Amino acid sequence: MTAMTWRRLALASSMCLAIAVGFTPAAHGGAPTGPKAPWQTKEYHFGGWPSTAGQYMWAALTWTIISNDTGLRITVVDTAGTEESMHQLQNKKVDIANYDAALVKRDFKDKHDLRTIFPFAPAVWQFAVAKDANIKTLKDLGGKKWNPGPAGGGSTHITMQIMEMFEIKPVNHHGTLGDAAEAYSDRQIVGFTYRGTGGEPTSAMVEANASRPVLFLSLTDEEIAKINQRWPDLNKFVVRAKLYPGQNESFATIATLAGNAIAAHKDMPPEAVYTVTKSYWKNFKNISKQFPGVSGASPEAALASQIPLHAGAIKYYEEVGLKIPAHLVPPEAKR
C-alpha cells in the first residue's frame, strides 16, 4: 500500500470517526453566521508526520473535528516527521505543526518563532526487527542493514547517536517511513525504528508485521540509564502487550515524556489560535477515546512547555484559571 493510499484512508477514516462521534457542523452549530473576519476565512495548514504514522490519523481526525466545530479551514499536510514539520513551521510553510523541544533547542537555540498551543503525547521509540533475523538486542544489529528512522524524522539523529554511544555499527538504510516498511517487507533490511505515541500502533509497522512478523526489541535498564544520562529528557517507557498483532509481551524502550507538543507560528492570528485551543480541549474527551496515547495530556500540562506559549493560547489558559509563568509569555504577548 502506498503512502498516498494510507493518506486517503486516514482522511476518509477521520471523517467517518468525526461523524460517528457527532461532530458535524449541524450538530454543533457550524461556522458562526454573519460577516467573517479575515482570520476566519483564511485556510490554515497543519504539518505533522508521515501519512503511514499513527499520529497522522490523530491529526486527520483532530483537525476535522476542530474544523467542523469552529468553521475554520484547516488542512493536514504530511511530512517526513517532527524535524521537517518544525522547520516548515519556522519557515511559515505551515501554520501549525508538531515539534520536539530538544530538537528546537538543537536547531534554533532560542531564535525561533514557534509558540506552543497544547501538549501532544509521549514520543516513544519502537525498535522493530524481523522475528526471523535472530536479533534479540540492540548489539545484534551490528553489521546488519536497517533503517534508523525516517529521513527528516525527529528521532533519527538521536537514534544514530545512541548506536554510536553503544559502539554498534549497523549499515544504515535511509528513507521515509514508508520506504523503510517496504524495504523491510522486501527483506532488504532487517528492521527499522520509529517514534510513535506508544498508545496507538504505527500503521507502517502494522503493515510490515503483516508481511513479515516483527519483534520489538526491549532495552535493558542499563541501556536506558546510559541513554538518560546523555539525554535527560529520554526516560523509560513500557509499551503494553498486544499493541501490535503477535506482540504478546510488553517491551521497555525510551520516550520523550514532555516536550512533544503542538505549536503555531507566532504570526498566526491570536483569535484563530484561541479558537483552535478552546475547541481542542472542548473536544478532547472524544479525541482521546479514539487515540488513548494522548489521554494523559491536560491544559495544565501546557505550563510544562519548554518554549513560549502563543498569545492566543495564553488567552484560553488564563480564561480557565491557569497562571502563566513569565518565561512562557513571548515578547509579542507582552505588548
C-alpha positions in Angstrom: 0.0 0.0 0.0 1.4 3.4 -1.0 1.8 6.4 1.3 -0.8 8.2 -0.7 -3.2 5.3 -0.2 -2.6 5.5 3.5 -3.2 9.2 3.5 -6.5 8.8 1.7 -7.6 6.1 4.1 -6.6 8.3 7.0 -8.6 11.2 5.8 -11.6 9.1 5.0 -11.4 7.3 8.4 -11.1 10.6 10.2 -14.3 11.9 8.5 -16.1 8.7 9.4 -14.9 8.9 13.0 -15.8 12.6 13.3 -19.3 11.9 12.1 -19.6 8.8 14.4 -18.9 10.8 17.5 -21.3 13.5 16.4 -19.0 16.3 15.3 -20.8 17.7 12.3 -21.4 21.4 11.6 -25.2 20.8 12.0 -24.7 19.1 15.4 -22.5 21.9 16.8 -23.9 25.0 15.2 -21.3 25.0 12.4 -19.5 28.2 11.5 -20.6 31.5 13.0 -23.2 33.3 11.0 -22.8 36.9 9.7 -19.7 38.6 8.2 -16.4 36.9 8.9 -13.1 38.5 9.9 -10.0 37.8 7.8 -8.7 35.2 10.3 -11.9 33.2 9.9 -11.7 33.0 6.1 -8.0 32.1 5.8 -7.0 28.4 5.1 -4.6 27.1 7.7 -2.2 24.2 7.3 -1.0 21.7 9.9 2.3 19.9 9.2 3.0 16.7 11.0 4.2 13.1 10.5 4.2 10.7 7.5 0.8 9.5 6.4 1.8 6.0 7.4 2.2 7.0 11.1 -0.4 6.6 13.7 0.0 10.2 14.7 -1.2 11.2 11.2 -4.6 9.6 12.0 -4.8 11.7 15.1 -4.1 14.8 13.1 -6.7 13.9 10.4 -9.4 13.3 13.0 -8.5 16.1 15.3 -8.4 18.9 12.7 -11.6 17.5 11.1 -13.3 17.8 14.4 -11.9 21.3 15.1 -12.8 22.5 11.6 -16.3 21.3 11.9 -16.7 22.8 15.4 -15.2 26.2 14.6 -15.8 26.7 10.9 -12.1 27.2 10.3 -10.5 25.6 7.3 -7.5 23.5 8.5 -5.7 21.1 6.1 -3.4 18.4 7.2 -0.1 18.1 5.3 2.0 15.0 5.7 5.7 15.4 6.3 8.7 13.2 6.8 8.4 13.7 10.6 8.9 16.0 13.5 12.1 17.6 12.4 10.7 18.5 8.9 7.4 19.7 10.5 9.0 22.2 12.9 11.3 23.6 10.1 8.3 24.0 7.9 6.6 25.9 10.7 9.6 28.1 11.3 9.8 28.9 7.6 6.0 29.7 7.5 5.2 26.9 5.0 2.6 25.7 7.5 0.8 27.5 10.3 0.7 24.7 12.9 2.9 21.7 13.5 4.2 19.2 16.0 7.7 19.8 17.5 10.2 18.2 19.8 11.6 20.7 22.3 15.1 19.1 22.3 15.3 19.4 18.5 14.1 23.0 18.6 16.9 23.9 21.0 19.4 22.0 18.9 18.4 23.6 15.6 17.2 27.0 16.6 18.5 27.7 20.1 16.2 30.5 21.4 15.9 32.2 18.0 12.7 30.8 16.6 9.0 31.7 16.0 7.4 28.5 17.4 4.8 29.0 20.0 3.1 26.1 22.0 -0.6 25.8 21.8 -1.2 22.5 23.6 0.8 19.4 24.6 0.5 16.2 22.5 1.7 12.8 23.7 4.8 10.9 24.7 7.2 10.3 21.8 8.1 6.6 22.1 10.9 4.8 20.3 9.9 1.4 18.8 12.8 -0.7 17.6 11.3 -3.3 15.2 13.2 -6.2 13.8 12.2 -9.3 11.9 11.5 -12.4 14.0 13.4 -14.5 11.5 16.5 -12.3 11.7 17.8 -13.8 15.0 18.2 -10.4 16.6 17.4 -10.1 20.3 19.2 -7.0 21.4 20.5 -3.7 20.0 24.0 -5.1 19.9 22.8 -7.8 17.5 22.2 -5.0 14.9 25.9 -4.6 14.4 26.8 -5.2 10.7 23.1 -5.6 9.8 21.3 -3.3 7.4 18.5 -1.4 9.0 16.6 1.9 9.0 17.4 4.2 12.0 14.3 6.3 11.4 12.7 8.3 8.6 14.7 11.0 6.9 13.6 14.2 8.4 12.2 12.5 11.4 12.8 13.9 14.9 14.2 10.7 16.3 16.6 9.6 13.5 19.6 11.7 14.5 19.3 10.7 18.2 18.9 7.0 17.3 22.1 7.1 15.3 23.9 8.8 18.2 22.6 6.1 20.5 24.0 3.4 18.3 27.4 5.2 18.2 27.4 5.6 22.0 27.0 1.8 22.4 29.6 1.3 19.6 27.1 -0.6 17.5 27.7 -0.2 13.8 24.7 -1.2 11.6 24.5 -0.5 7.9 22.1 2.4 7.8 19.4 2.4 5.1 18.0 5.9 4.8 14.5 6.7 3.5 11.0 7.7 4.6 8.9 5.6 7.0 7.0 4.2 4.0 10.3 3.3 2.2 11.6 1.6 5.3 8.4 -0.5 5.7 8.6 -1.5 2.0 12.4 -2.4 2.3 11.6 -4.4 5.4 8.8 -6.4 3.7 11.1 -7.0 0.7 13.9 -8.3 3.0 16.3 -5.5 2.1 16.7 -4.6 5.7 16.3 -6.5 9.0 14.4 -3.8 10.8 13.5 -0.2 11.3 12.6 2.2 14.1 10.0 4.9 14.5 8.9 7.2 17.3 5.1 6.8 17.9 2.8 7.6 20.8 3.1 4.2 22.4 -0.6 4.2 22.8 -1.6 3.5 19.2 0.1 1.3 16.7 2.1 2.8 13.8 0.4 2.0 10.6 3.6 1.3 8.7 4.7 -1.2 11.4 1.3 -2.9 11.3 1.6 -3.3 7.5 5.2 -4.6 7.8 4.3 -7.0 10.5 1.5 -8.5 8.3 4.1 -9.3 5.6 7.0 -10.3 7.8 6.4 -10.8 11.6 8.0 -8.2 13.8 9.8 -8.5 17.1 10.1 -5.3 19.2 13.5 -5.1 21.0 13.3 -4.4 24.7 16.1 -2.2 26.1 17.8 -3.2 29.3 17.7 -0.9 32.4 21.4 -0.4 32.0 21.0 0.8 28.4 18.1 3.1 29.4 20.2 4.6 32.2 23.1 5.4 29.9 20.7 7.0 27.4 19.1 9.0 30.1 22.5 10.2 31.4 23.3 11.7 28.0 19.7 12.8 27.1 17.9 13.6 30.4 14.6 14.1 28.7 14.6 10.5 27.5 13.1 8.2 30.1 12.0 4.6 30.4 8.6 3.7 28.8 6.9 0.3 28.8 4.8 -0.4 25.8 1.8 -2.6 26.7 1.4 -6.1 25.3 -0.8 -6.6 22.3 -0.4 -3.1 20.9 0.5 -4.9 17.7 -0.8 -8.3 16.4 1.5 -11.0 17.6 3.2 -8.8 20.2 2.3 -10.9 23.3 4.7 -9.3 25.7 5.3 -5.7 26.8 8.7 -4.2 25.9 10.8 -1.5 27.6 12.1 1.4 25.5 12.7 5.2 25.7 10.4 8.1 25.3 10.2 11.9 25.5 7.5 12.3 28.1 7.5 16.1 27.9 8.5 18.5 25.1 6.5 16.8 22.4 3.8 19.3 21.6 1.8 21.2 19.0 2.8 24.8 18.1 1.6 27.6 15.9 3.8 30.2 14.2 3.9 33.4 16.3 2.3 35.3 13.3 -0.8 33.1 13.3 -3.7 35.3 14.3 -4.3 35.1 18.1 -8.0 34.9 17.5 -7.5 31.7 15.4 -5.2 30.1 17.9 -7.5 30.9 20.8 -10.4 29.3 18.8 -8.4 26.2 18.0 -7.1 25.8 21.5 -10.5 26.1 23.1 -12.0 23.7 20.6 -9.3 21.1 21.2 -9.9 20.9 24.9 -13.6 21.1 24.4 -13.5 18.0 22.3 -10.5 16.4 24.0 -12.6 13.6 25.7 -13.8 12.3 22.4 -10.4 12.7 20.7 -8.7 10.8 23.4 -11.2 8.0 23.2 -10.1 7.4 19.6 -6.4 7.9 20.4 -5.6 6.8 24.0 -2.0 7.8 23.6 -2.9 11.5 24.1 -5.2 10.9 27.1 -2.6 11.9 29.6 -2.5 15.5 28.3 -4.3 18.3 30.0 -4.5 22.1 29.9 -2.2 22.2 33.0 0.4 20.3 31.1 0.9 23.2 28.8 2.6 25.0 31.6 5.4 22.5 31.3 6.2 23.7 27.8 9.8 24.3 27.1 9.1 27.0 24.6 6.8 30.1 25.0 3.1 29.8 24.5 1.2 31.5 21.7 -0.6 34.7 22.7 -4.0 33.1 21.6 -3.3 30.0 23.7 -2.4 32.2 26.7 -5.8 33.9 26.5 -7.6 30.5 26.7 -5.4 29.1 29.5 -5.9 32.3 31.5 -9.7 32.0 31.0 -9.7 28.5 32.5 -7.8 29.8 35.5 -4.2 29.0 34.8 -1.4 31.3 35.9 1.1 31.6 33.0 4.8 31.7 34.2 6.7 34.7 32.9 9.1 32.6 30.9 6.2 31.2 28.8 5.0 34.7 27.8 6.6 35.6 24.4 7.6 39.2 23.6 4.6 39.7 21.2 2.2 38.8 24.0 3.6 41.5 26.3 2.8 44.4 24.1 
